[in-house]
Amino acid sequence: MIILGVDPGLANTGWGIIEQAGTRLRCLAYGCVTTDASDGLPERLSRIHETLVAVIDRYAPAECGIESVYFGSNARSAFATGQARGVALLALAEKGLALGEYSPAQIKDAVVGVGSAEKQQVGYMVRVLLGLDHVPAPDHAADALAAAICHAHARAAARMQEVVR
């Protein structure tokens, strides 16, 4: 199973592709769509959409784990992230990918074991879990890989529940 992970953001949208074979996870690719604040909003959103469509076309994932929007104290930032997340969801829907949505705490818990983990801990555990010789950079790409890992774990848990029934 090929799984796409997405860490949405208007300035930086991370993406990561993993392959799940049983309990083994392997990193296939990762990257980050960076948009310039001097560009107009439509152009920035279009770039995110086009890049994610190209990633989906290249790696043919069947499912995706995407981070939900965190509504902290900065509503303006949350709104911009929501717009980026919206075009990411559009790309996923256009390509027919099954979707799992996870909060930042759920993703951190799945990867680190603690929902309040720091970014450095997430990056380190992504490296370990995927058997990489380096921490994926930028951290938006590491976060996207973490979302894909979280989705893989959620799929495995759902299969176990079916077996128990």
C-alpha positions in Angstrom: 0.0 0.0 0.0 1.3 3.4 -1.0 0.3 6.2 1.4 0.7 10.0 1.0 1.1 12.2 4.0 0.3 16.0 3.8 1.2 18.7 6.3 -0.7 21.7 4.9 0.3 25.3 5.1 0.1 28.3 2.8 3.8 29.1 3.0 5.0 25.5 3.2 3.0 22.4 2.4 4.9 19.2 3.2 4.3 15.9 1.5 5.7 12.5 2.0 5.2 9.1 0.3 5.6 5.8 2.2 5.0 2.2 1.3 3.4 -0.1 3.9 4.0 -3.8 3.5 2.6 -5.6 6.5 4.3 -4.0 9.5 7.2 -2.6 7.5 7.2 1.0 6.4 9.5 2.4 3.7 10.0 6.0 2.6 9.7 6.5 -1.2 9.9 10.3 -1.4 9.2 13.5 0.3 9.3 17.2 -0.3 7.8 20.6 0.4 5.8 23.1 -1.7 7.0 26.5 -0.8 5.1 29.6 -1.9 6.2 33.2 -1.8 4.2 35.7 0.3 4.6 38.2 -2.5 2.6 36.1 -4.9 -1.2 36.4 -5.0 -3.3 33.9 -3.0 -4.8 32.2 -6.1 -1.3 31.6 -7.5 0.0 30.2 -4.2 -3.0 27.9 -3.8 -2.7 26.8 -7.4 0.9 25.8 -6.9 0.1 23.7 -3.9 -2.7 22.0 -5.8 -0.6 21.4 -9.0 2.3 20.0 -7.0 0.2 17.6 -5.0 -1.6 16.4 -8.2 1.8 15.8 -9.8 3.0 13.8 -6.7 -0.1 11.7 -6.7 0.3 11.0 -10.5 3.9 10.0 -10.0 3.6 7.8 -7.0 0.0 6.6 -7.2 -0.9 6.4 -3.5 -4.1 4.7 -2.7 -4.7 6.6 0.6 -3.7 9.7 2.4 -3.2 10.9 6.0 -3.5 14.7 6.3 -3.0 16.9 9.4 -6.1 18.8 10.5 -5.9 22.6 11.1 -4.7 23.6 14.6 -6.7 26.7 15.8 -4.3 28.2 18.2 -4.2 31.8 19.1 -3.4 33.0 15.6 -6.7 32.9 13.6 -5.1 34.5 10.6 -2.5 31.7 10.3 -5.2 29.0 10.9 -7.3 30.5 8.1 -4.4 30.5 5.6 -3.6 26.9 6.6 -7.2 26.0 6.1 -7.1 27.4 2.6 -4.0 25.3 1.8 -5.6 22.3 3.3 -8.7 22.9 1.2 -6.8 22.7 -2.1 -4.9 19.7 -0.8 -8.3 18.0 -0.1 -9.5 19.0 -3.6 -6.4 17.3 -5.2 -7.1 14.1 -3.1 -10.7 14.1 -4.1 -10.0 14.6 -7.7 -7.6 11.6 -7.6 -10.0 9.4 -5.6 -7.7 8.8 -2.6 -9.2 7.4 0.7 -8.5 9.9 3.4 -7.7 9.9 7.1 -7.6 13.2 9.0 -5.5 13.5 12.2 -4.9 16.2 14.7 -1.3 17.3 15.4 -1.5 15.5 18.8 -2.7 12.2 17.2 0.2 12.3 14.7 2.8 13.0 17.4 1.3 10.2 19.6 1.4 7.7 16.7 5.0 8.5 15.8 6.6 9.5 19.2 4.2 8.1 21.7 3.5 11.5 23.2 0.9 13.9 21.8 2.9 16.9 23.0 6.2 15.9 21.4 8.5 18.5 20.0 9.3 18.9 16.3 12.8 17.5 16.8 11.4 14.4 18.4 9.0 13.8 15.5 11.8 14.2 12.9 14.0 11.8 14.8 11.3 9.1 15.1 10.3 9.5 11.5 14.0 8.8 10.6 14.0 5.8 12.9 10.7 4.3 11.9 11.5 4.7 8.2 15.1 3.5 8.5 16.5 6.7 7.0 20.1 7.8 7.6 19.0 11.4 8.2 16.1 13.4 9.5 13.9 14.5 6.6 14.1 18.2 5.9 12.5 20.6 6.0 10.4 19.8 9.0 7.2 20.2 7.0 8.3 17.1 5.0 9.1 15.2 8.2 5.6 16.2 9.5 4.0 15.0 6.3 5.8 11.6 6.6 4.6 11.5 10.2 1.0 12.0 9.0 1.5 9.1 6.5 2.9 6.9 9.3 0.0 7.8 11.6 -2.4 6.8 8.8 -0.5 3.5 8.3 -0.9 2.8 12.1 -4.6 3.7 12.0 -5.1 1.3 9.1 -3.3 -1.5 11.0 -5.4 -0.8 14.1 -8.6 -1.0 12.1 -7.6 -4.3 10.5 -6.8 -5.7 14.0 -10.3 -4.7 15.2 -11.8 -6.5 12.2 -9.9 -9.7 13.1 -11.0 -9.5 16.7 -14.6 -9.3 15.7 
